[in-house]
Amino acid sequence: MKKIILLFLLTLIYSCETKSQTVIIPNKVEIKNLENKIVVKGTRVLIDKSANYSYYNELKRFQKDQNNFFQVIEYIGQDCDAIIEKTSNKIDELQNKGGNIRVKKKFKLGEYNAYFGIAPQGETEQIFLVFGDKSFAVMVAGIYPNKDLERKEIMDLVLSSYYNKGLKVNVEDNLYYSVELNNSEFKISSVSLNIGTYTIGGEKLTDYSNNFVISTIPNSKDFDIKAYSDKLIYKYQNNIYKEKSINIKILSGDEYKEGENRIIKTEMLGELNGKKQKIYQFIKSTPKGIYLFIGTDFTENFVHTNEFKKIAKNISIK
């Protein structure tokens, strides 16, 4: 969660201010008109209905057009207060280095602590909201044209966010794939957007947990599977947080076709802070969509890697 928020903010913060309306956020934003809200499926988050924004459940995205949209991410079991404090400190640090945003504000969103920001990016602006308590966190983030009317419309929607703790949801509604784990020690640990994280027994993920993640991407005729794979491998080695960067040695790689499907798989030996690991990356592009599997094995003899390979090739898009 912290990585996703801060990575977003790092792109958000370095911007040029433009003349525009003053944005004022009160110390408390009251949540009203619950009957006018829609549920973000698979989450406990509700947001006002809008005639101008269409909702796309697979991405948890409210979209007006390709340059005007926002997404909702729910994180269960996260201490939002700690995340807000670290996020706020990071924003202050970046501003001291010359970054600029239009507004940043800690406040109450209904009963929950919240942090809100807007940053100009030339002809567009980025917006973010983080709110929650010690048991969950929600992030709402988006982009829109740098115009007063557009800003007010998206601000009103983002700040209409409401969290209903009593709402019963199935987080696996967010997953658009099927995976066979009947004979596996690995169980689902968390779901964020359309990304499922699996650990042994479903334990909480740590830096050195044996784990794998699965995510899906809508299909595209011009999707370059090799470029996508290379970009992911580059990011392992060049994490913006230096302590998270992994020294990678590629052990094997293969790209091939199975009928209409395109597949690329890569096995890597990595080292994180002196701890050795094997990383198995499998990407499959199908007519229904694209899925990504990344397994990380920290065991001494990398005993989980063969299981990762079996699981990865048998995933199917719903």
N, C-alpha and C positions, 0 to 999 in steps of 0.2 A: 504493500500500500504506500509506504513512505517513498519508495523509489518512483512509483508511477506519478505521485503528486509532484515531487520535486523535479523530476524530468520534465514534466509539463511546465512547471514554473520557470525552469531555466530557459525554455524557449519563449516563454511569455514575457519575461522581465526586461530583456534588452530591446528597447523600443524607443521611438521618438514621440514625444507628446505633441498633440495638436490642439488647436483652439476648439472648444466644444463646451457643452453644458456642464455645469458642476454636478457631480454625482454625490448625493448625500445619503448615507445609510444610517438609520436610527439605531440607538443602542439595543432596541428590541423590535423585531419584526413579528407581528402577530399573524398567526395562520387562520385564515377565514374560509368560509364557503367550501367545506369539505365535499359537498354534493357536486361541486363543479370540477372535481379532480378525477384523474384517471390513474389507475394502478400501473406502474412499470412492472410488467409481468415477470415473475420470478424473484421479485424483491418486495420489501415492505415500504417502498417509496411511492408517494402519490404526488402528482404535479397537475396544475390547472390545465383544463382542455384549451386548445387553441384552434381557431379556424384557419390559421395561416401555417401552422406547423403540422406535418404528418409524422406519425410515430412508426418507427421500424423496430420491431421487437428483437430481431436477431442481433442488432447492434445496440439495443437500449438507447436509440437515438431519436430525438425530435428534430425534424429537418424542414426548413423552408426551401432551401436550394443548396447546391454544393458549397456555397460560401457563407451559409447561415444555418447553423445547427448546434445542438448541444447533446451530450451523452451523460448517462447516469450510471454510476458504479457504486455498488453496496459491498461493504466489507464487514463480515460478522467476526466478532472476537477481537476487534482492534480498539485500542485506547485512543479515541479521537482527540482527547485533550492533549495528549503527548504529541500527536501528529500536528495539531494546530500550532503548538508552541514551536516545534522544530521547523515547520513551514514558515511561520512568521519570522523566526530568527534568520532563516535562509534568505527570505525576501529582503530583510533589513541589510544583511551582509552584501547582497548583490546590488542593492541601491547605493550603498556606500562606495561601491566600485564603479558607479556611474550609470547603473540601470535606472529605469524610471517606469512607474505605473501611474495610471490615472487615479486609482483609489485602492486602498487596502484598509480593511476594517475587521476587528473582532467585535462580535455582538451576539445577541441571543436570537436564534431562529425558533420561535415558539418556546419550548422548554429546553432546547438544546444549545450548547455552545457552538459557535460558527465563526468562520473566517472567510472573507469575501474579497475578491480583487478583480480589477479590470486593467488591461494594458493595451495601448494602441500599437498597431503593427503596420504603420503606413495607412493603406486604404482599408484595412480590417482592424478589428480589435479582438482580443481574447478575454474570456470571462471564466472565473472559477469560483466555486463555493465548496467548502468542506464543512460538514457539521456532524454531530453525533455526541456520544458520551463514552464512558469507559468500556462499553460492551459492543459498540459498533461505530462505523464511520461511513459516511456517504460523500462521494465526490460528484459534483456536477460541473462539467467543463465544456466550453464551446467557442465558436468563432462567428463573427458577423461583420457586416460592413460598418466602417467607422462613420456612422450617421446617428444623429440624435434620436430619431424615431425608431430606428432599428435597435439601438441600445436600450431604449426604454422598454420595448416589447420583449426582448430576450431577458432583460433584468427582471421584469415582472414575473416571467415564467420561472426562471431559475430560483427566485426568492419565494416562489409559491410552494417550494418543496416541503413535503410533510412526511414524517416517518411514523408508521403505525406499528408499534411493537406487537400488538395483538393479532396482526394479520398472519394467517397461516399460509405459508408458501412452500413450494418444492423447488429448492435451488437448482435441481437438475433440469427444470424447465428451461434453464438458460443454456443448456448444452445441446448442440445440434449434431451430435454423433452418438453412436452406440459402441461400447467397448466391452469385451468379454473378460471378466475378472473372477469368475466363479472359483477357480483353483489358485487364486493369487493371494499373497499376504497384503498386497497393496489395496487400499481403500481410499475413497475420495476424502480429501482433507478440507478443501475449500473450493468455492466457485467465485470467480470475478469476471464480470461481463460474460463472455462465452468461453472462458478458459477454466478448465478443470485441473486441479492439482491433486496428485495422489501420493500418499506416503504409506509406510508400513503401518497397518492397523488404523490408518486415518489420523495418525498423530499430527500435532502442530508442526508445520514446516520450520526448520532452522537452517542455518548456513550449511550444515553438514548432514542434512537428512538425505537418505536414499529416497529418490522421488522421481516422478515424471509428470509432465504437463501435456495437455492436449488442447488444441484450439482449432477453430475453423475460420475460413475466409471465404467470402462469396466468390464464385467462379468468374474468371475474366479471360477472354480470348488472348489478350496480350500479356497475361501473367508470365513472368520470366522466373521459372522455378529455380534455375541455377543462381540468378542474381539475388533472389530472396534468400536462398541458403547461404550464399557467401556473405550477405549483409548480416545475418544472424551470427555467423562465426566471427565476423569482425567485431561485433558488439560484445561477444564474450571476452575478447582480448582487450577491448578499449572501452570498458565501462566508465561512465563519467565519474563514478566513485572509484578511485584508484584501488582502494582496498578490496573491491569486488572484481577487479579484472583477473582473468584466468589465463595463465600461460598454456597455450594450446599446441599440441602436436597432432596433426591429422594422420591417423593410422590407416584409414581406408575410405574410399568414396566411390559411389557408383550412381550413374544416371541412366535410366532406361524406360521403356514403355511396356505396358501390359494392356493390350487392346487400345481403348480410348484413354486410358489412364497414363499419366506421366509421374515418375517417381524419382526422387533423389535421396540417397541416404549417405550419412557420413558418421564414421566412428572416430572419436578423438580421445587422446589422453590429455588430461588437464591437471593443473596444480594451482590450488587456491591457498595462499598463506601457508605453504609447505605441506598441505594435505592433498594427496593424489586422488584423482577421480577419473572415471570414464564417462564420456558424454556420447550418447547415441541420438542422432538427429535424423528424423524420417519425415519427408514431406511428400504427400500424394495429391496430385491434381486429378479430379474426376469430373464428369459432366455435371454432377450434383453440387460440387463445391471442392474446396481444398482443405486438407487438414494437416496439422503440424504436430508431431510428437517429439518431445525432448526428454530423454531419460538421463538421470545423473546417478552414478553408482560410486559410493565412497567405500565400499567394502574392500578388505585387503586383497582379495583375489578377484574382485569385480564379479561377484557371483550373480548379480541381478541382470547383467547386460544381455545375456541370452534370452531371458524372459522379456526384457524390453523389446527385443527384436520380434518376438512372437506376437506380443500385444500390439505393437505398432502396425504390423502388416495386416492385421485382422480388424482394424477399426473401420466402421462404415458411417457415411454421412446420412443423417435422417432425411 
